[in-house]
Structures are given as C-alpha cells and as structure tokens.
Amino acid sequence: MRILLADDQNEIRMLTAHQLRGAGHSVVEVANGEAALAEFLQSPFDIILLDEQMPVLSGVAVLHAIRADTSTPRQVVIALTGYNTEPDRLRLLNEGFDFVIGKPFRLDQLEATLLSVFDFHVRPKPPSADSSPSVPKTLLQTVGGDERLLRRMSRVFLRDSSKRMAQIAASIRRNRPDNLASAAHALKGSVAIFGASEAQRCCQQLQEAGRSRELSNAGKILAQLKEEIAKLEANLRGYAGQTSPSASGASPNLERHDSVAKRKPR
C-alpha cells in the first residue's frame, strides 16, 4: 500500500513510518499540513494518516481541502490525535475523517483500522535476538525490536525536549493557554512513546489546563514535569550513547529558549 503520513512530531512519525515500511508498505512522510496537501495533489495514495494538530495547516484543514477535490475518487483519511476522549473522536468523525486513532497507538491498533478498510495485514518485526540487555524490553517492543531505531528516536527526543519544555514554560509565564495546550499536547505524544507515564500525566494535566484556560496550578505541574523529563532524559542518554545534556543539544536553562518559542508558535 502507498501511505501518506503527516505528523509534526518527529519521534511518532519516525516510528510509524519505520513500522509500516517494515511491513512492506510505501510511505511518504511529511511534517506539516501544507506538505501533506501538496503530496495528495501530486499523486494518489491508498490511505492518508493526518495528525490533527500540525503547523501551517491543521489535519482538519487538510481534510477539508481533500474532500473539496472532486477530481479524484473519495480518499480514505484517518485522523491521528492526542485528544483521546469520546467527544473528540466524534468531533473528528463529524469533520469527515473515516477513522480516528488516538496517540500514542500501537501498531496492532493501526493494523486493525487498516484491516477494516483494505483487508491487508501489517506485521511488526519480531524483537532482535541480539539486542542489548541494557535496553528495556518494553521499549524494544515499541519499536519492533529495532535497537538502532530506538537510539535514533532517543537522540531526536534529547535534541528537542528542552525546546518543548521552554515553549511550555513561556506559555505559562505569558498566560497563553492556547499555546500551552498545543505545546503540552506535542510533548505528551513523545514521552508516551518511551513509556514515561508520569511525564505523560503531567503533560495531560497541562494540556487540559490550557484547554480550560485555567493556569493557576500550571506552574506546580510544570515543576513536576521537569523532574520527570530529567529522569527520562537520563535514561535515554544511555540508549543514545550520550553522556550529558550538552551532547544532545539540550540546555539546562529553559529560559534561554523563549525566543525559539516566540518565533515558532504552535
């Protein structure tokens, strides 16, 4: 199958594309909605996977543009979203998506959805027999036993985590709930891949605080999140072969990245 995958979260896009390619599918990856629409207009796909929240054009905006194109047969489009409540699922179905998959998702969940559309089977690769015992089994299972992919994903997370934390901190300090919800949503998807449940919980709380526009406890939650992210980074540096925050391009001073958050709002 020829699949278009659009997601601005590097780790999730990397993992999903790797798993689909490992199952024999052709995958075109893009990191924003505008690029996704351009790929759709250039050539057809068997299925399109769209993240709900992306820069330039959102997944919903891309879907509406696809549905407005009457020159091609109706395209099957699946929403990928970190908003996992039933009202959110119904909202996206009402927008016109054929299916909705909550993030983070396992390959078997994606497989079940694809089977219901095209009757084909996506098989994850079995864990490698010679994988390093220092890498947790659950993480290896997440990436289909590919330790090299896990190390690459770890390096990407270490490179980007300080920027994401800076965006969250700046949103709280400047009382920008919409930015907070978006930044927390993005980080939540990444930490969930690595099984950091407490960090994921903190991100969920910050996301909900932003959506409800009630930030009175956001600073306290951020402090907890910093502790959990520090633990996760310490573990991931071992997998990525790095020994310090500077090795990943991370800075211990989050305030230094405020300009980045300001230049690139979500």
N, C-alpha and C positions, 0 to 999 in steps of 0.2 A: 504494500500500500504506500501511496505517496501522501505524506502528512506534513501540514504546516503547523509549526509550534511557535506561538508567540507568547513570551513571558520575559519581563524585565528583571526577574530575579535570577541571577547567573547560575546559582547552585541548582535550583529547581530545573531550569532549562537544560543545564548540562546533564543532570541525572536522567531526566525523562527522555531526552534525545538519545543518550547512550543506550538506555534500555530498549527503546524502540528499534534502534539500528541493530542492536544485538539480536533482535528477533527477526531481522531481515527486511525491515521497512526502510523506505527512503524518507529522510526527514530534512526539511528546510527550517532552520532556526532564525528567528528574528527577536529583537529586544524591545520593540515598541510597536504601537498600533499602526502608525503610518507605514512602516516597513511591511507589516502584515498585509495591509490593504494593497500595497504595490505588488507583492508576490501573488496575491489572489488574482489581481487584474492581468498579470503577466501570463499565468498558466494555471490550469485547473489542478485541484487536489482531491484526493478521496475523502479526506477529513481535515478539519481545521480545529486546532486547540487554541483558544484565546484566553489569556489571563484577563480577569475583569478590570484590574487597575494597572494601566501602563501609561508611560509618558507619551506626549504628542497626541495620540488618540487612544481613548479607552477601549477595552474589549467590546463594550456595548456600542460605542460609536462605529467601530469596525464592522460589527454585526449588522447594524442598520444599513451601512453602505453596501455590504454584501447582499442583503435582502433586497435592496433597491435596484440591484443589477439584474435586469430581466433578460439579458443576452445569453446567460448561461443557465444550465439546469440548477434546480434548488440545491444549495450546498449544505451538507451536514456540518454543523458548527457546535462544538462543545465548550462550555464555559469552565474555566479553572478559577476558583475563588477561595480566598481565605475567610470569607464570611459564611460560616457553616450552619447557620440556623435555617429552619424550615421556611420562614418568611423570605429569607434571602434567596433560597432555592426557587421558590415560587416566583419571586420578583424577576429572576433571570429567565426563567421559562416564559414568563409573560412578555419579556423583551423580545423573545423569538429564538432563544437558544434551544437546540434539540435535546441536550442533556446538560447536567451540571455536576461537576466533580469538585468536592471540597479539598482544599490543600491543608496539610500535606496528604498525599494519597500514595498508596502502594500500587505497584504495577498490576497486581491482580484486580484492583478496583478499576483501573483504566481498561484492563483486558475485558472485564465484564461489560463495560459500557460499549467498547468497540465490538464485542461479540453480538450485542443486541442490534447493532447497526449493519455490520458487514459479514458476520458469521466467519470471522477469522480469529486465530489464536495467537496471542503474544506470549512467548515463553521467556521468562528471565533466565539468564545463565546461572548454572549452579555455582556455589562458592568454590573458589580455587583451593585445591588441596594443599598448596604450599604457601598459603597466606601467612603473614607474620602473626604469631600468637599475641603480639602486643596490641593488635587492633581488635576492638571489641567485636564479637560475633554478630551482635545486632546491627552494628554499623555496616559490616561487610554484607549482611543480608540485604540491607537497604540499597546497596549499590550492585547487587547481583554477584557478589564475591570478587569484584574488581578492585583490588587494593590500590592500584595505580590511579584509578578514577577517584577513590576516596581521598588520596593525597592531593590530587588536583583541586577537588572541591574544598578541602580544608584550607589550601593556600588562598583560594578565592575568598572564602569567608574571612580569613585573617586579614586579607587586604582591605575588605570593605566594611568590616564590623565597626571600626572606630568612626567612620564617616556616618554610618547609620545611627550610631549612638549619639553623635553630635547633632544630627537632624532632630532626634527625639528631644534632646536637652534644649536645643534652641527653640523648638516649638512650645515647650512648656514655659520657658523663660519669657517668651514673647507673647504668650497667651494666644496661640494659634491652634485651636482644636482640630481643624481640618487637616493641617499639616501633621499634627501629632498622630491622628488616626491613620493617615497614609504611611508615615514612617514606621509606626509600630506594626502595622499590617505587613509591611515588606520584611522587617526583621523577624517577625513571627514565623513566616514561611521558611526562612533559612535555618533558624535554630531548631525547628521541628524536625528537619531532615536529620540532624545529628542527635536526636533523642533527648534534647535538653528540656525536659518537661517543665521545670521551674521557670526557666527563662521564657519559655513559650507562654506560661501562665501570666507572667508579668507583662509580656507584650500584649496579650489578650486584654488584660485589665487597662493598659494604656490606650489600646485601640478603642475600647468601649468608653473610656473617659473622653476621648476625642469626639467620638460619635455623639455622646450625650452632652458635650460641651461643658462638662463639669471636671475641672482640673485641680480641685482643691487638694486631692490626695496624690496627684501625679508625681510630685517631687519625691514622695516617700516610696512610691512604686519604682521610680527610676533608680533610686539608691539600691533597692533590692535587685533590680535588673542588672546594674553594674557589677554586683557581686557574682551573679550567675554567669554573666558574659565572661568575666575574668576567669572563672573556673573552666568554662567551655574552651576559651582561647588557650589556656594552659594545656588542656588535653590535646587540642588539635595541633598545637605546635609540634608535639611529639610525632603525630602522624605525618605532618607536612615536612618534617626534617628541619624545623626552625627552633631556635633557642631563646628568642627574645621578641617582644612586641615590635622592635625596630626591624626585625627580619622580615616581618610581614607587611611592613609599610604602615603599621598602626602607630598612633601616638597616644601616650598616656594622658595627654591634656586634651580633653574633649573640646574645650572652648576654642582651641586653635582652628577647628573645622567649621566654625559658624559661617564663615564666608562661603564655604562649599555649600552648606545647606541653603544659604540665601541665594546663591547663583542658580541652584538646581532644585527649585521647589517641586514637591510631588503633587 
